[in-house]
């Protein structure tokens, strides 16, 4: 996800080294790289998204987006989506249910309103009861009701913020029509719409540069935030907005300044990343390999009932693990065990969603068909091994003592990464490095 064009891509490394050997300076000073990067980046967005602010991270981008929204609307309240995560700074923890609902979290502030996550598989409204178009309308109507309730209580909405595909919330694909209707309701109430593309932007969805475009050509946010893959691991991010919103911010008289955001080296690297995406046709590859990956994953569903749902777009894929397909009860402990076993095979997965039962697959866009085969073959072996061994999984994801024989237990958990490269894992992986997906 972070290194979208692959770790240490030579084109990206060369761009950074060459610029660093010439000049890197405070972004208060003019430099061509900043202008070229801003012009190139905004050219990838639909009109009227044409003003670019450079920052260092996705958290900085989303924090600035809130400042822009509040300056433009003169309101303060924010509508967020349940299970969302938008960054680690205070202003963003406040609008991230993924964080503030934790036992040690601070809870929901009064100025934050939480809309149900538009999850068609295990959300408030499900695909078993409603068609996709109806799901989009029903989840959007919940936002409309939130706006009405807030205004009835004397509060006004500054912004609605949502990832265009929810990542930490469980690899959620928004149902058709959701953003179109939500954006209309929010704008009618005097608010602006923020699309968080920090995790899903820069061609990961394949067909489009930005995931919000999957909702239709007429669905355009007022503010869009980008980051992570923008620098292929280098800290650079941006906020793209309209001239009207940018002017409202300028009218406050509070100068925006970021010492390193948009420095010459960061912009040289960001330009190089765009070069690689375009030159190597990585958007087309994300579509082709993503479709192939989802197809071979779906073939596992007949063999492994623990797989309840496969969903994704491009190289943004989620595997929803369940204890029972009918009830869709989440297989949380099993997911943790699978992650541990896949790690032993040099494949790094993570699990997320409110129940931590969704396996997240977001590899670099250079991910190949061979890589996809290896991931799915290994996952198949791990799931088969669990089923044949009759493993009883503990809450921490480890096999329960006595549920497998001593030899099987050694096979499953005893070998550590430190034992490699001479351990049993070489039977599956002989000459390849691990894949971070």
Order of alpha helices (4+ residues) and beta strands (2+ residues): alpha-alpha-beta-alpha-beta-alpha-alpha-beta-alpha-beta-alpha-beta-beta-beta-alpha-alpha-alpha-beta-beta-beta-alpha-beta-beta-beta-alpha-alpha-beta
